Amino acid sequence: MLDRRTLLAAMAVAPIFPAAAKSDHIPLAMEARHVQMLFGCAVRADQIFADRDFQTLVLTECAEITPELELKWDYIEPIKGQYNFSGADALADLAARTQLALHGHTLLWHDAIPPWAIVALEREADWASIERYFVAILPRYQTTVSTWDVVNEPIDVMSGDKGYRTSPFYTAFGPDYVARAFVLARQYAPTAKLFINEYGLVYDTPESRDKRAALIKLIDALKGRSAPLNGIGVQAHLELDQQHHFNADSFAAFLNEIGRRGLEIRISELDVKENQTELMPDQRDERAANAVRDVLAIALSNRAVGTVTSWGLSDRYSWLPEAGGNAGYNRGLPFDTDLEEKSLYRAIRDALRHRQK
Ligand code: XIL
């Protein structure tokens, strides 16, 4: 197994995989490093360890990986007290061997609570089970995970309560659970940067305007309590049929609101729901790439944005077909099913190149 440094050195001399065969292909990790940023992607252990070509692509293109499933509570502790660290350990080991940063995703997410814990939260407001999970997971990955999504998707302005999603956490503990989770995470992960990660913030619709406002309010509440919040992950699951709602000025203003509070910003979970099967693949790719160009042009002009994470790297393995609505087969990631670069790769590359150093 080549380590990452050897691999990158070898690539400079002789391209060793199809995507690198084009002479002008520069890995996104390198483009990002050039402007003091990190580029990474979400991966699944079952995919990356079964497919060497895909693994090579990830190790070449990325400076960071995010376990797509393996650190979620329902994956780690499907049965109370019985932990499954196999996938996360394997990814942490890969990251350590190849000098990749590892992003911890995610501690508290309403959609990844093991069934037994939902019952414990709902019936007994059992904070002890949350603490046991944090104790089990945070020290274990202390040397490998540098950033954690402590709370994922806490905002719901449609059917929530005062802007908060009425998740089992909220129902059990009220709005305080967010600050408590950050304090607890800091206790067991003293050096990691701690994030809130949220979706539905990119487009300028009445709902997302409310969502942005609710998130800023939550940030201020946490800061008011001196909760150890280091940054915000702005999920960028773009949708072509929503792209006309993208407003550069209001997105820039929103990112500024976060940045001027001294927080870092991750553009997390970048992908594009497109599925315009009536078009030729090239046209589809161009449209998806344009959406990414528009959003990253604004995002990367903000100095608080330090990381871009693609939610998957190649259409060979994409969560988009299961992403809801009529997502269907999608070409929404930077590399196609043959691991060849697409316009979307070039959109990310160009955005990084345009970033002022
Ligand atoms: C998704 C994974 O990609 C899927 O494979 C899984 O079935 C469900 O979760 N927002 C998030 C991610 O924060 O954790 C989700 O990942 C996608 C939406």
Residues whose N, C-alpha, C, O or C-beta is under 5 A from the ligand:
A	BS01	XIL	E68 W319
